Amino acid sequence: MEILDRINATSATPVYLQVADAILSGIETGTLKRDRQLPSINELSENNYLSRDTVEKAYQVLRKRGVIVSVKAKGCYVSDTFTSSTYKVLLLLNKVSAYKKAVYYSLLKALGDNAVVDLHIHHFDGKICESLLQEHLAKYQYVAIMPHFNKNIESAKQAIRKIPKEKLLLLDKSLEGFEGKCAAVYQDFERDIRKALHSGKDLLSKYERLTLVHPEHIPYPIEIVKGFRHFCCENSIEHSVTGAIRPDMDFQGTAFVVLDESDLVELIELGRAKGLVTGKDYGIVSYNDTPLKEVLENGITVISTDHEKMGETAAHMIKNKLKEQVSNPFTLIRRNSL
């Protein structure tokens, strides 16, 4: 059984899960017949240059899911009672944006053609989240929630606690005060921005000060502010946090970290009006990458999580019935605006 063409060594998905997915795909396409013996762990390991532990863990995942069965003194067989599941997922997002849609589409794609992923928006309101769960929970095998709330937080927590842990998946952030082990693919907002800025310290060092634009009207996680201040303090960098861009701000010698795209546009427009050049007179670091930022101003430097990877990792957790907590990749992408 050749599976090396399905293994991506650079993927964030563990190799044993990729092996399990490859075997499952073979069953679903008919390459591996039901009630037929699978290669032994040693055989699959040697033929595909995989460690024995990797193959053994893949087989354990498949046994847990009822895909294969072990027969004493004979080996592993494809279960004749296994039927491919249609994954039905309720996805609750805090808002609609290009980044949220990237998570949705990558989740849907990774789950496969049989998946049903129904999308609803709770608008940062715990009461809306509670109502959506009461109305829809029983219809779905899994519930994936982005727990960004700024209203009625306790209502959301109480509703989420009622979801069986094996059905629950938290996306994008953890839920403070939530007890119980469930699957999660999250950003560590405080740590992520601090580490990303540190990786660009050589570029930031040519500016006299840093300013974080943390908009007052949009509930971005406060942990971003904490991580920004932590980075500046540990590196003795003059810094400030503002809720909005103002024309009277000192642009010359300042590097701005901008969370909201409307603030990014205003920052660029004001810089042009002042006759200043990004990456030379003042710097810009934008939060969350988009294709437009690759070409705007000859390239906007960004700090961003990998939203597609978040959806892919969530899908692997659902498909393999995992209850792990995984930090999603977060990096600084260097471009000309810094």
C-alpha positions, 0 to 999 in steps of 0.5 A, a space after each residue: 500500500 503506497 501512501 507516501 504521495 499523501 504525506 506532507 512533511 511540512 504540514 502542521 497535521 501529525 504524520 500519523 493522522 495523515 496516514 490514518 486519513 490516507 487509509 480511510 481515503 483508500 477505503 472510501 474510494 474502494 482501493 481498500 476493500 471491506 473485510 480485507 486484511 490490511 498490511 501489518 504495522 511492520 510492512 506498512 512502516 518498511 514499505 513507506 519509510 515510516 516509523 513503526 510508532 507512526 503506523 501504530 498510532 494511525 491504526 489506533 485512531 482507525 480502531 477507535 473510529 470503528 474503521 478497522 478491527 483487530 483479529 487475534 493472531 491474524 492482523 487488522 481488517 477493514 470493518 465490514 460494518 464501517 460506513 462513511 459518515 456525513 459530517 454535520 457541523 454547526 459553525 458559530 462565528 462572531 462575524 463575517 470577514 475574509 478571515 472567517 470565510 477562509 476558516 469556513 471554506 478550508 474546514 469544508 474542503 478538508 472534511 470532504 464532499 460528504 460534509 455539511 457545515 452550516 454557518 451562523 453568526 452570533 455577533 459577539 453576543 452570548 445570548 444569540 449564541 445561546 439561542 442558536 445552540 438551543 435551536 440547532 444543537 440536536 441536529 449536528 454531530 459537532 459544534 465549532 464555535 469562535 468564542 469572541 463575546 463582549 455581551 452576555 458572556 455568562 449566557 454563552 458559557 452556560 450554553 457551551 457547557 451543555 454541549 457534550 465535550 466530544 461534540 465541541 470544538 473551540 476555534 480561534 481563541 480559548 474561553 476564559 473560565 471554561 472547564 472541561 477537555 474539548 478540541 480547540 484550535 486557538 490563537 494565543 493573542 498575547 504571546 503571538 503578537 509579542 513573538 511576531 514583533 520580536 521576529 521583526 525587531 531588526 526592522 522595527 529598530 529603525 523607528 523611534 516609537 511604536 503605536 498600536 491602533 486598537 479600535 474602540 468600536 470593534 472588540 479585538 481581544 485585549 490580549 493583543 494590547 498586553 502582548 504589544 506592551 510586553 514586547 515594547 517594555 522588554 525591549 525598552 521601546 517608546 510606545 503608545 496605544 490609541 483607539 483611532 488614527 488622528 491627523 495630528 499624530 506624529 507619523 515621522 519615525 513611528 511604526 504603526 501596528 494596525 488591527 482594523 482595515 479601515 484604520 489601515 486605509 486611513 493611515 495610508 491616506 494620511 501618510 500620503 497627504 503628509 508627503 511621507 513614504 511607508 517603509 522609510 518615513 513611517 512604518 506599517 504592520 497590519 494584522 491578518 494577511 489578505 491578497 490585497 496587502 501583498 500589492 498595496 503600497 508595494 507590500 504591507 508587512 503583516 502579522 497573521 495566523 494561518 486561517 486556512 490551517 486553522 480550518 484544516 486542523 479543525 477538520 482533522 480533529 473532527 474526522 479523528 475524534 480528537 480532543 486536543 488543544 492546538 495553537 495555530 501558526 502565527 508569523 510576521 510576513 516581511 514586506 516593504 511597508 516596514 
